Amino acid sequence: MSRVSRHTPAARPLLHRWGTHVGRHPVVVVLAWVVLSVAALALALGGVTGKGLFDDLSSGDITAPGEAEDARDLLGEAGGGDFASDTLIVEGSPATNLLVRRQVGLAIERIHETDGVASVVNPVVAEGGVESPRVAPLVRDEGGDRYGFVTVVEYEEDLDDAALEEAQRQVSVQLGEIVTASQATDSSRGSVQMLVDEVVDQVSRDLTVGEGLALPVTFVVMVLIFGGFLAAGIPLAGALASITGALAMLWGFAHVIDLDATVVNIVTVLGLGLCIDYGLLVVSRFREEIADTLDGAPLGRDRHSRLLVIEATGRTLDRAGRTVVFSAVTVAIALSGLFFFPATFMRASGAAGVSVVVLCLAVATTLVPALCSLFAHRLLRRGTERSSDTGLFSRLAALVQKAPWAVILVVLMALVAMAVPATRMEVTSSGTELLPVGSEQRTFFDELADDYPELATPDVQVVTTAGEGEVRAWAEGPATKLPHVESTEVTEVGTADDDSTVRTVDLRTDAGALGDGTRELVDHVRAERPPFAALVGGQAAGLDDFIETLVDRAPWAVGTVVLATFVLLFLMTGSVVVPIKALLMNIVSLGASLGVLVWVFQDGHLSGLLAFDSVGAVEVSIPVLVLAFAFGLSMDYEVFLLSRVVELHEQGHDTDTAVRLGLQRSGRIITSAALLMVIVFSGFVIAQILAVKQTGVALIVAIIIDATLVRMLLVPATMSVLGEWNWWAPRWMKGLHARFGITE
């Protein structure tokens, strides 16, 4: 006989009531999501406003409040900050020919007269041309009468987007005339904006290729897991809804804060992975619950059968839905730790990540159960509805419980060995190195730095409003004796808001913008200040400021995330021991993933297999992002397992039995979810952007470690050793749990 729960609707938990509501109106829920998804996609692609998500993304130095940012702001006040410009490199021009020099000079003069152009540098001065104060550094003698030269066009600062675009269009044509007039054998163009555009375009391509490969493979694996196309398609439908929603939310964030292009990959793929995880859990539980509700009876098409489906939907959300809510909250808590860091990039990642987690939660508790209810008849397959209490995972748990101390020792030794390289981590903040070798703008800026080093941004800038005399005295004397300094130059930038004259002492080193020698120089100048008030800026100085803010804010971020996660797990389990144990195991597994990150990308192992060129360090933002995202995903699987174990323990099973049965009933879900998440994040690994590739490898390693060594071996071993102590808590906390705890 089939059966329906005898609970009255008023006595049923909130999630149960919500599930039955979704089960009664599945068509309405599905249609609502279709409309929302289409609208979100149109918004993100610019179909509504004419400007899409990828038109509003940025890419540049990752900065944090500090002395380097103050120096940049002061330069901006004086008109020496970031400005729009175009740079042209010409190679193989017979620039000694007077006719060539004159034609080039006239072409440059036409650029100078273009509306919106503030200045243009003429390296090959001829009669009638625009004189340049910096000719010598802009010409490269190639031998004989073959020369290379470079010219730089700077645009007015107050141009609106339309005026700047028109000026750039005209200048582009005129730069082509310079190439023709110079009789060059080759030429290349570049600018900061073109570099940003190339990074954004590459991110867009990486996203398309990564998800284009991940989705079909994911679908095939899910068909094998579920044994049917429809059951596999429901979580993917939810994932597609999450992707479109995530893109729309990122479009909104890009209008409020500077959103780095790499955030798009991270957030959309996180949404894709979480939705597949949650969809997998909900669909599996629905099939189990409807089989339990039917109790062996066939599912018909009558009203009674429809009520049974509605009841199964309610029971699914009451149980799997509760797990999804716990999981989503733990992931959101982990990502909220990014809010403690003042860097815009970190806060943007945190805000976008938390928003996407909320979106995944909404999809898993509305669209996915609605589709389950709508296609309930086709979801049932003999032999796939009920979870067996015996199988691979229960046997594995039994083996672990026979020698738990040995398992704990071996697993911890393996994790510590993997974590050791993390102790020598070096960080950097790459610019053009984010792009693959051979890309157009990376090649351009590499050639510019090699052939025209005087045009490169100084490695260190000392920014001051002091008088010219004392600035020059320091720049031409003590500054030349500073470690690693190769040259110094004093530049008068302009007037600040308080009418003071802003000057810079530009220091170029023998170590490059982010080399150890340059960072040593920054520390030296900040420790032994010039004899006048000054700010030390530059890329290395900005990196040091960023690291300092990470160190200062990390205790607050970690403390808040740990405390919130502890409270959440306590409310779920009623235990003090289980949350502490879960947090400690996460620390070890996260350390192992960071160690692998260093071993691969800093040391350069597997560079051929993964198609990257090591820069000898890890991107400074990646460890923090990996810790936040991987911590959330690890707790995601912890919740999957604990929800089953707690449920079984509350039903009267002893701890070993609860763990063994819980692992058997959740092991397939955890393993499948981890496998699917690995497939999804593999799209990161084939990305061309280095930061995205590093994120993908670290997260894949973290997922594999957590779903195998930790969840399948370390958790059952430690719970077996602790026995009933797993559920210990002080009496007063037991009282709190009885009053406020959230249980099945």
C-alpha distance (Angstrom), angle and dihedral (degrees) to the residues before:
residue distance angle dihedral
M1 . . .
S2 3.74 . .
R3 3.75 117.0 .
V4 3.76 140.0 -158.1
S5 3.80 125.9 -154.6
R6 3.79 112.5 -92.4
H7 3.78 94.1 -146.2
T8 3.76 113.5 119.5
P9 3.80 114.7 -121.2
A10 3.81 91.1 -111.7
A11 3.80 91.3 56.7
R12 3.76 95.0 49.3
P13 3.80 120.6 100.7
L14 3.79 119.3 -102.6
L15 3.81 95.0 -105.8
H16 3.79 90.8 50.3
R17 3.80 91.1 52.5
W18 3.80 90.8 46.7
G19 3.80 90.8 49.5
T20 3.79 92.7 52.9
H21 3.80 89.4 48.8
V22 3.81 90.9 53.1
G23 3.81 89.5 45.1
R24 3.81 91.2 54.6
H25 3.82 94.9 49.7
P26 3.83 106.7 31.5
V27 3.81 95.7 141.8
V28 3.80 92.3 55.2
V29 3.82 91.4 49.2
V30 3.82 93.5 48.1
L31 3.81 93.7 47.0
A32 3.80 90.7 48.7
W33 3.80 90.3 54.2
V34 3.81 92.0 47.3
V35 3.80 90.5 54.1
L36 3.80 92.7 45.2
S37 3.81 92.5 47.8
V38 3.80 94.0 49.9
A39 3.80 91.0 47.5
A40 3.80 91.9 47.1
L41 3.79 92.7 49.8
A42 3.80 92.0 48.3
L43 3.81 90.1 49.9
A44 3.80 94.1 48.4
L45 3.81 93.3 47.7
G46 3.79 93.6 48.7
G47 3.79 96.9 -106.8
V48 3.82 91.3 130.7
T49 3.81 105.6 38.2
G50 3.81 99.6 17.6
K51 3.81 90.9 -117.0
G52 3.78 118.8 88.8
L53 3.78 134.4 -159.3
F54 3.80 95.9 -92.3
D55 3.83 90.6 53.6
D56 3.81 90.7 62.8
L57 3.80 101.5 45.0
S58 3.79 123.5 110.2
S59 3.77 134.9 -160.1
G60 3.75 127.2 -167.8
D61 3.77 146.3 98.8
I62 3.78 114.3 -12.7
T63 3.79 102.6 -128.4
A64 3.78 137.3 -177.2
P65 3.81 132.4 -168.5
G66 3.76 110.1 -75.5
E67 3.78 145.5 97.2
A68 3.80 94.9 -55.0
E69 3.80 91.8 54.1
D70 3.82 90.4 47.4
A71 3.80 88.7 52.3
R72 3.81 90.6 50.6
D73 3.82 90.9 49.6
L74 3.81 91.9 50.7
L75 3.80 90.4 50.4
G76 3.80 88.9 49.7
E77 3.81 91.0 53.9
A78 3.79 89.4 53.9
G79 3.81 93.3 48.3
G80 3.77 94.9 -104.7
G81 3.76 99.2 106.2
D82 3.75 128.5 99.8
F83 3.79 112.0 -37.1
A84 3.75 136.5 173.6
S85 3.79 112.9 -97.4
D86 3.79 144.2 153.6
T87 3.79 124.4 -141.6
L88 3.80 124.3 -161.4
I89 3.81 124.0 -164.3
V90 3.81 115.6 -162.5
E91 3.79 120.9 -166.5
G92 3.78 131.2 -167.0
S93 3.81 98.8 14.7
P94 3.84 120.2 153.6
A95 3.80 88.4 -132.0
T96 3.84 93.4 165.8
N97 3.82 88.3 69.7
L98 3.82 106.2 102.1
L99 3.82 92.8 -144.9
V100 3.80 91.0 52.7
R101 3.80 91.0 47.6
R102 3.78 91.7 50.6
Q103 3.82 94.7 47.1
V104 3.80 91.6 48.7
G105 3.79 91.0 47.3
L106 3.82 92.0 52.1
A107 3.81 91.5 48.6
I108 3.79 90.0 51.4
E109 3.79 90.2 49.1
R110 3.81 90.0 55.2
I111 3.80 89.0 53.4
H112 3.80 89.3 50.0
E113 3.82 90.1 55.7
T114 3.83 93.9 49.8
D115 3.81 115.4 114.7
G116 3.80 110.7 -104.0
V117 3.82 96.3 23.6
A118 3.80 113.2 121.5
S119 3.80 98.2 -175.5
V120 3.77 144.1 -16.8
V121 3.79 127.8 -158.5
N122 3.81 117.4 -132.3
P123 3.82 111.9 -159.0
V124 3.81 96.6 177.1
V125 3.77 103.7 52.8
A126 3.78 115.9 -161.4
E127 3.81 135.1 164.2
G128 3.78 107.7 -66.5
G129 3.79 93.0 18.1
V130 3.78 128.0 119.4
E131 3.80 110.3 -95.7
S132 3.80 117.1 -122.6
P133 3.81 123.6 -154.3
R134 3.84 90.2 -151.5
V135 3.78 106.4 51.2
A136 3.80 104.2 134.0
P137 3.82 99.1 57.8
L138 3.79 90.2 49.1
V139 3.80 97.4 60.5
R140 3.78 125.3 72.4
D141 3.79 118.6 -161.4
E142 3.81 109.6 -140.5
G143 3.78 94.6 179.4
G144 3.79 130.8 -86.1
D145 3.76 112.3 16.3
R146 3.82 95.3 -33.9
Y147 3.76 114.6 108.5
G148 3.76 140.2 171.3
F149 3.77 122.7 -149.6
V150 3.78 140.8 174.2
T151 3.78 132.5 -144.2
V152 3.79 128.1 -166.4
V153 3.81 126.2 -152.9
E154 3.80 117.7 -161.7
Y155 3.81 122.5 -165.2
E156 3.78 128.7 -144.2
E157 3.79 113.7 -88.9
D158 3.82 99.8 -132.4
L159 3.81 97.8 55.5
D160 3.78 116.6 127.9
D161 3.81 119.2 -132.1
A162 3.79 94.9 -94.1
A163 3.82 94.5 48.3
L164 3.81 92.1 45.8
E165 3.80 91.3 49.3
E166 3.81 91.6 50.9
A167 3.82 92.4 47.2
Q168 3.82 90.7 49.6
R169 3.80 90.7 49.4
Q170 3.81 92.2 54.2
V171 3.80 93.2 43.1
S172 3.80 90.6 50.4
V173 3.80 89.9 58.6
Q174 3.79 92.1 46.7
L175 3.80 93.4 48.6
G176 3.79 86.2 56.3
E177 3.81 87.3 54.9
I178 3.82 89.7 54.0
V179 3.80 90.4 54.2
T180 3.80 90.4 50.4
A181 3.80 93.9 45.0
S182 3.80 92.6 48.0
Q183 3.84 92.2 54.8
A184 3.81 87.3 -134.0
T185 3.78 123.7 -178.4
D186 3.81 91.5 -147.5
S187 3.79 141.2 0.1
S188 3.80 141.2 -178.8
R189 3.77 136.3 -167.5
G190 3.76 132.8 -150.8
S191 3.79 145.7 161.6
V192 3.76 139.9 167.7
Q193 3.79 89.3 -99.4
M194 3.80 92.0 50.6
L195 3.81 88.7 49.9
V196 3.80 90.8 51.4
D197 3.80 90.8 46.4
E198 3.80 91.2 52.0
V199 3.81 91.9 49.6
V200 3.82 91.1 48.5
D201 3.81 91.7 46.7
Q202 3.80 90.2 49.2
V203 3.81 90.6 49.8
S204 3.80 89.3 51.5
R205 3.81 91.3 49.9
D206 3.81 91.9 45.5
L207 3.79 90.2 51.2
T208 3.79 92.4 49.1
V209 3.80 94.9 45.9
G210 3.81 94.8 41.4
E211 3.78 95.9 50.1
G212 3.80 91.4 37.4
L213 3.80 89.1 60.2
A214 3.80 97.8 34.9
L215 3.81 98.4 51.5
P216 3.83 98.1 56.1
V217 3.81 92.7 44.1
T218 3.79 89.9 46.2
F219 3.79 90.6 51.4
V220 3.82 92.7 51.1
V221 3.82 91.5 49.5
M222 3.80 91.4 47.7
V223 3.81 91.2 50.7
L224 3.81 87.8 55.2
I225 3.80 91.3 47.1
F226 3.79 96.1 47.8
G227 3.78 98.8 30.9
G228 3.80 92.9 -130.8
F229 3.79 142.6 68.4
L230 3.78 96.5 -128.5
A231 3.80 96.1 51.6
A232 3.81 88.9 48.6
G233 3.79 92.4 46.3
I234 3.82 96.4 55.4
P235 3.85 96.3 67.2
L236 3.81 89.3 43.6
A237 3.80 90.6 52.0
G238 3.78 87.5 53.8
A239 3.80 90.1 47.3
L240 3.81 92.1 52.7
A241 3.80 89.6 50.6
S242 3.80 89.2 51.2
I243 3.82 92.5 50.0
T244 3.80 93.5 52.9
G245 3.79 90.9 44.5
A246 3.79 91.3 48.0
L247 3.80 92.1 51.6
A248 3.81 90.6 50.7
M249 3.81 91.8 49.8
L250 3.79 91.3 48.3
W251 3.81 88.4 50.5
G252 3.79 87.5 56.6
F253 3.81 93.2 46.9
A254 3.81 90.7 50.2
H255 3.82 88.8 61.9
V256 3.80 92.3 53.6
I257 3.81 105.0 36.5
D258 3.78 137.1 16.9
L259 3.78 102.8 -88.9
D260 3.79 116.6 -160.2
A261 3.78 115.1 -135.7
T262 3.81 93.5 -124.2
V263 3.82 90.6 61.6
V264 3.82 88.7 69.5
N265 3.80 92.8 62.3
I266 3.78 93.9 44.9
V267 3.79 97.1 47.0
T268 3.80 99.6 41.2
V269 3.80 92.8 47.5
L270 3.81 90.4 46.6
G271 3.79 88.4 53.5
L272 3.78 91.1 47.9
G273 3.80 92.9 50.1
L274 3.80 96.6 44.6
C275 3.79 92.9 47.6
I276 3.79 90.7 51.9
D277 3.83 90.0 47.9
Y278 3.79 93.4 49.3
G279 3.79 93.1 40.9
L280 3.79 90.1 51.9
L281 3.80 90.6 51.8
V282 3.82 95.2 46.1
V283 3.83 96.1 45.4
S284 3.81 92.3 47.2
R285 3.78 92.1 48.6
F286 3.81 91.8 46.3
R287 3.79 91.6 55.2
E288 3.79 89.6 48.1
E289 3.81 93.9 47.2
I290 3.79 95.8 46.5
A291 3.79 90.1 50.1
D292 3.80 88.8 50.3
T293 3.81 91.4 46.4
L294 3.82 92.5 49.9
D295 3.83 91.0 45.5
G296 3.81 92.3 -157.7
A297 3.80 97.4 -40.9
P298 3.82 119.0 124.5
L299 3.79 119.0 -105.3
G300 3.78 109.4 -116.8
R301 3.79 134.3 -173.2
D302 3.81 97.3 -111.2
R303 3.79 128.6 108.1
H304 3.81 92.8 -97.7
S305 3.80 91.4 55.7
R306 3.78 89.4 49.2
L307 3.80 89.4 54.3
L308 3.80 88.8 51.5
V309 3.81 90.4 54.3
I310 3.80 90.8 49.1
E311 3.81 89.7 50.1
A312 3.81 91.5 49.3
T313 3.81 89.9 50.7
G314 3.78 90.3 52.2
R315 3.81 92.7 48.3
T316 3.82 90.1 47.9
L317 3.78 93.5 56.2
D318 3.80 91.1 41.6
R319 3.81 89.3 59.6
A320 3.81 113.5 17.3
G321 3.80 88.8 29.0
R322 3.78 89.7 56.4
T323 3.80 89.8 52.3
V324 3.80 90.4 48.7
V325 3.81 90.9 51.5
F326 3.82 91.7 49.7
S327 3.79 90.9 46.9
A328 3.80 94.3 47.6
V329 3.79 91.5 48.9
T330 3.82 92.2 50.2
V331 3.81 91.8 49.7
A332 3.81 90.6 46.9
I333 3.81 90.4 49.5
A334 3.81 90.5 52.3
L335 3.81 92.5 49.8
S336 3.80 92.7 44.9
G337 3.80 87.4 67.7
L338 3.82 86.4 75.7
F339 3.82 89.0 68.3
F340 3.81 89.7 72.3
F341 3.80 92.0 67.1
P342 3.83 114.8 83.7
A343 3.80 94.8 -146.5
T344 3.80 110.0 110.6
F345 3.81 90.9 -137.7
M346 3.81 91.8 58.2
R347 3.78 95.2 45.8
A348 3.79 91.6 46.3
S349 3.80 90.5 51.6
G350 3.79 90.8 48.8
A351 3.79 95.3 46.7
A352 3.78 93.8 46.0
G353 3.81 92.3 44.0
V354 3.81 94.7 50.5
S355 3.81 90.5 47.3
V356 3.79 91.6 52.3
V357 3.82 91.3 48.7
V358 3.81 88.9 54.2
L359 3.80 88.5 49.4
C360 3.83 91.0 51.3
L361 3.80 89.4 49.9
A362 3.81 90.3 52.0
V363 3.82 91.8 49.4
A364 3.81 92.9 47.8
T365 3.81 93.6 49.9
T366 3.81 98.1 42.3
L367 3.80 118.8 17.7
V368 3.81 98.8 34.9
P369 3.85 96.7 48.5
A370 3.81 89.4 42.7
L371 3.80 90.3 56.0
C372 3.80 89.7 46.0
S373 3.79 90.6 53.2
L374 3.78 92.6 44.7
F375 3.82 94.3 51.5
A376 3.80 99.3 30.7
H377 3.81 94.5 129.2
R378 3.78 93.2 55.1
L379 3.81 94.3 43.8
L380 3.80 93.8 64.0
R381 3.79 114.5 95.5
R382 3.77 123.9 169.0
G383 3.77 113.5 -104.4
T384 3.79 96.4 13.1
E385 3.78 101.9 79.5
R386 3.79 104.5 71.6
S387 3.80 127.9 58.7
S388 3.79 112.3 -127.3
D389 3.80 118.2 -135.5
T390 3.79 91.6 -141.0
G391 3.75 128.9 55.8
L392 3.79 145.2 91.2
F393 3.79 96.8 -40.1
S394 3.80 96.2 45.5
R395 3.80 89.5 49.6
L396 3.81 90.1 48.7
A397 3.82 90.4 50.7
A398 3.81 90.4 49.0
L399 3.82 91.2 52.4
V400 3.81 91.3 48.9
Q401 3.81 91.1 49.3
K402 3.80 90.5 55.8
A403 3.83 92.5 62.5
P404 3.82 106.9 14.3
W405 3.82 97.1 155.6
A406 3.80 92.2 53.5
V407 3.81 90.7 49.7
I408 3.81 91.9 48.8
L409 3.82 91.9 49.7
V410 3.81 95.7 47.7
V411 3.81 95.1 44.6
L412 3.81 93.8 46.7
M413 3.81 91.3 48.6
A414 3.81 90.1 52.1
L415 3.81 93.0 47.9
V416 3.80 93.6 46.9
A417 3.82 90.8 49.0
M418 3.82 89.9 53.2
A419 3.81 91.1 46.8
V420 3.82 96.3 52.6
P421 3.85 96.5 86.1
A422 3.82 88.9 58.6
T423 3.82 88.8 70.7
R424 3.83 90.1 70.8
M425 3.78 98.0 43.2
E426 3.81 116.6 151.8
V427 3.80 119.6 -163.4
T428 3.78 133.6 -154.0
S429 3.79 140.1 173.2
S430 3.77 106.8 -131.4
G431 3.75 124.2 -155.0
T432 3.78 116.6 -178.8
E433 3.82 88.7 1.4
L434 3.81 87.7 77.9
L435 3.80 87.1 74.2
P436 3.80 120.9 71.9
V437 3.79 119.9 -97.5
G438 3.80 109.4 -89.2
S439 3.80 96.4 30.6
E440 3.78 113.4 137.4
Q441 3.80 101.2 -113.1
R442 3.81 95.4 38.3
T443 3.81 89.1 53.0
F444 3.81 90.7 47.3
F445 3.80 95.5 51.9
D446 3.81 92.5 43.0
E447 3.82 90.0 54.2
L448 3.79 91.3 45.2
A449 3.81 91.7 52.6
D450 3.82 92.9 45.9
D451 3.81 99.1 44.0
Y452 3.82 102.2 29.6
P453 3.82 106.4 27.4
E454 3.80 91.6 162.4
L455 3.79 89.1 68.5
A456 3.78 93.9 53.3
T457 3.79 118.7 101.0
P458 3.83 109.1 -93.6
D459 3.79 113.9 -99.9
V460 3.81 90.7 -128.7
Q461 3.81 128.1 16.1
V462 3.78 123.3 -162.5
V463 3.82 105.2 -158.6
T464 3.80 119.7 -162.1
T465 3.81 145.7 153.7
A466 3.82 92.5 -146.0
G467 3.78 122.4 126.0
E468 3.79 120.1 -76.9
G469 3.78 94.8 -117.7
E470 3.77 98.4 57.2
V471 3.82 91.7 39.8
R472 3.81 92.1 54.1
A473 3.78 91.9 43.9
W474 3.80 90.5 57.0
A475 3.82 94.6 40.3
E476 3.80 94.1 50.7
G477 3.80 94.8 40.7
P478 3.81 125.7 26.7
A479 3.82 94.1 15.4
T480 3.80 92.1 61.1
K481 3.82 89.5 58.0
L482 3.80 95.1 53.3
P483 3.84 115.9 116.5
H484 3.82 115.5 -84.0
V485 3.83 94.3 1.0
E486 3.82 113.1 142.1
S487 3.80 100.2 172.5
T488 3.80 141.6 0.7
E489 3.79 130.6 -155.4
V490 3.80 132.3 -178.9
T491 3.80 115.4 -141.9
E492 3.80 127.1 -174.2
V493 3.80 104.8 -141.8
G494 3.80 105.3 -178.9
T495 3.78 143.3 -94.8
A496 3.80 124.3 -40.1
D497 3.80 125.5 -143.3
D498 3.82 91.2 -89.1
D499 3.85 90.3 54.4
S500 3.80 92.7 -108.8
T501 3.80 118.4 137.7
V502 3.79 113.9 -111.5
R503 3.80 118.1 -145.6
T504 3.77 133.2 176.7
V505 3.75 133.4 -152.2
D506 3.80 103.5 -147.7
L507 3.80 112.3 -151.9
R508 3.80 119.9 -165.1
T509 3.78 117.9 -166.9
D510 3.78 140.2 -163.7
A511 3.82 91.5 -119.8
G512 3.80 105.7 62.4
A513 3.79 129.3 -116.7
L514 3.81 95.9 -57.9
G515 3.79 102.8 20.3
D516 3.77 122.9 130.5
G517 3.80 90.2 -108.5
T518 3.81 92.4 54.6
R519 3.80 92.2 49.0
E520 3.81 88.7 48.7
L521 3.81 88.4 52.2
V522 3.83 91.1 52.2
D523 3.80 90.4 52.3
H524 3.80 90.6 47.5
V525 3.82 95.5 50.5
R526 3.80 91.9 45.4
A527 3.81 91.2 49.2
E528 3.84 95.4 44.8
R529 3.78 103.6 34.5
P530 3.80 124.9 -156.8
P531 3.83 114.2 -100.5
F532 3.82 89.8 -97.7
A533 3.79 136.6 54.0
A534 3.81 109.2 -79.7
L535 3.79 144.3 153.9
V536 3.81 121.9 -133.5
G537 3.80 113.0 -138.3
G538 3.77 141.4 162.0
Q539 3.79 135.8 101.5
A540 3.81 95.8 -65.2
A541 3.80 91.3 47.3
G542 3.80 90.1 50.5
L543 3.80 90.6 50.3
D544 3.80 91.0 52.0
D545 3.81 90.6 49.9
F546 3.79 90.6 49.4
I547 3.81 92.2 51.1
E548 3.81 90.5 47.7
T549 3.81 91.9 54.4
L550 3.81 90.2 48.4
V551 3.80 91.2 53.0
D552 3.81 92.9 45.3
R553 3.81 96.3 47.6
A554 3.81 100.2 34.3
P555 3.85 95.3 85.2
W556 3.80 90.9 53.9
A557 3.80 92.8 46.5
V558 3.79 94.6 45.6
G559 3.80 93.4 43.0
T560 3.79 93.5 51.1
V561 3.81 94.5 45.9
V562 3.82 92.8 46.4
L563 3.80 93.4 47.4
A564 3.81 94.0 46.8
T565 3.81 91.9 46.6
F566 3.80 90.9 48.3
V567 3.80 91.4 51.9
L568 3.80 92.0 47.7
L569 3.81 94.1 49.6
F570 3.80 90.4 45.5
L571 3.80 90.7 53.8
M572 3.79 87.8 50.5
T573 3.82 99.4 45.2
G574 3.81 106.8 20.5
S575 3.80 87.0 -133.1
V576 3.80 133.8 115.5
V577 3.80 94.0 -164.8
V578 3.82 98.7 55.6
P579 3.85 95.6 54.4
I580 3.82 92.6 46.2
K581 3.80 91.2 48.4
A582 3.81 91.5 48.1
L583 3.81 91.9 51.0
L584 3.81 93.3 48.3
M585 3.80 92.5 49.6
N586 3.79 90.0 49.6
I587 3.79 91.1 54.1
V588 3.81 91.5 54.7
S589 3.80 94.6 45.4
L590 3.82 92.8 46.6
G591 3.80 89.9 50.3
A592 3.80 88.6 53.8
S593 3.81 92.2 52.5
L594 3.82 91.2 50.3
G595 3.79 89.7 48.8
V596 3.79 91.0 54.6
L597 3.82 89.0 47.2
V598 3.81 90.4 56.8
W599 3.80 93.5 43.2
V600 3.80 91.8 53.0
F601 3.80 105.8 36.4
Q602 3.80 105.1 23.5
D603 3.78 95.8 39.5
G604 3.81 93.1 36.2
H605 3.80 98.6 -126.6
L606 3.82 114.1 156.6
S607 3.82 90.3 13.4
G608 3.79 90.3 135.8
L609 3.79 94.0 48.3
L610 3.81 93.6 45.5
A611 3.83 94.4 38.8
F612 3.80 102.8 -126.2
D613 3.79 139.3 119.8
S614 3.79 113.7 -126.4
V615 3.81 116.9 -125.8
G616 3.81 90.5 -164.4
A617 3.79 93.4 -108.5
V618 3.79 144.7 56.8
E619 3.80 123.3 -104.5
V620 3.81 105.9 -95.0
S621 3.80 95.4 -127.6
I622 3.81 96.3 48.5
P623 3.85 100.6 75.9
V624 3.81 91.4 53.2
L625 3.80 93.5 45.7
V626 3.80 91.9 45.8
L627 3.80 92.0 49.7
A628 3.81 91.5 50.1
F629 3.80 97.3 44.6
A630 3.82 96.2 37.4
F631 3.80 92.0 47.7
G632 3.78 89.3 53.7
L633 3.80 93.3 47.7
S634 3.82 92.0 46.6
M635 3.77 91.3 52.6
D636 3.80 87.0 46.7
Y637 3.82 90.2 64.8
E638 3.81 90.7 39.7
V639 3.79 89.4 58.8
F640 3.82 91.5 46.8
L641 3.81 90.3 56.6
L642 3.80 99.8 36.3
S643 3.79 93.7 49.7
R644 3.82 89.2 61.6
V645 3.82 94.8 41.3
V646 3.80 93.0 49.1
E647 3.79 91.2 46.8
L648 3.81 91.6 52.2
H649 3.81 93.7 43.8
E650 3.81 90.6 52.4
Q651 3.81 87.9 52.2
G652 3.82 88.5 62.7
H653 3.82 104.3 -94.0
D654 3.81 118.1 139.1
T655 3.80 117.0 -113.6
D656 3.82 98.0 -98.0
T657 3.79 92.0 48.4
A658 3.82 92.4 44.9
V659 3.81 90.5 50.9
R660 3.80 93.0 45.9
L661 3.81 94.2 48.0
G662 3.81 92.3 39.0
L663 3.79 91.8 53.1
Q664 3.80 90.9 47.3
R665 3.81 92.8 50.6
S666 3.80 96.4 42.2
G667 3.81 101.1 29.0
R668 3.78 94.2 83.1
I669 3.81 90.6 49.3
I670 3.82 93.8 46.7
T671 3.80 93.6 46.2
S672 3.79 92.8 45.5
A673 3.81 92.3 45.9
A674 3.80 91.1 49.2
L675 3.80 92.4 48.0
L676 3.79 91.1 50.1
M677 3.81 91.7 46.6
V678 3.81 89.9 51.2
I679 3.81 89.6 51.8
V680 3.81 90.8 49.6
F681 3.80 93.8 48.1
S682 3.80 90.1 47.2
G683 3.78 84.4 79.4
F684 3.81 85.7 69.5
V685 3.79 92.2 53.5
I686 3.82 93.3 58.0
A687 3.82 91.4 46.3
Q688 3.79 117.5 116.6
I689 3.81 95.0 -142.0
L690 3.81 107.0 92.5
A691 3.82 96.8 -144.2
V692 3.80 91.3 52.4
K693 3.82 91.2 48.1
Q694 3.81 91.0 51.1
T695 3.80 91.0 49.7
G696 3.79 91.9 50.1
V697 3.80 95.6 50.4
A698 3.81 93.3 46.6
L699 3.81 93.6 48.3
I700 3.81 93.4 46.2
V701 3.80 90.4 51.7
A702 3.82 90.7 47.5
I703 3.82 91.9 50.2
I704 3.81 94.0 47.5
I705 3.80 92.7 47.5
D706 3.78 92.9 47.2
A707 3.81 97.1 45.5
T708 3.81 94.2 46.7
L709 3.80 117.5 22.9
V710 3.78 96.4 27.7
R711 3.79 107.0 32.5
M712 3.83 98.7 34.0
L713 3.81 100.3 35.7
L714 3.79 115.5 12.6
V715 3.82 97.8 43.6
P716 3.82 97.1 50.5
A717 3.82 90.6 41.7
T718 3.80 95.1 52.3
M719 3.81 93.1 42.2
S720 3.81 89.6 50.8
V721 3.81 91.2 51.7
L722 3.80 92.9 48.1
G723 3.81 95.3 43.7
E724 3.78 112.4 174.2
W725 3.81 89.5 -4.3
N726 3.81 85.1 78.9
W727 3.79 87.9 78.8
W728 3.80 98.1 45.3
A729 3.79 122.3 128.6
P730 3.82 132.6 152.6
R731 3.78 113.6 -87.4
W732 3.79 93.6 -110.7
M733 3.83 90.2 53.5
K734 3.79 90.2 48.9
G735 3.78 86.4 56.6
L736 3.79 90.5 51.6
H737 3.80 90.7 49.9
A738 3.79 91.9 49.3
R739 3.79 88.8 54.3
F740 3.80 103.3 36.0
G741 3.80 105.4 14.7
I742 3.78 121.5 121.3
T743 3.77 112.1 -136.7
E744 3.77 139.2 162.0
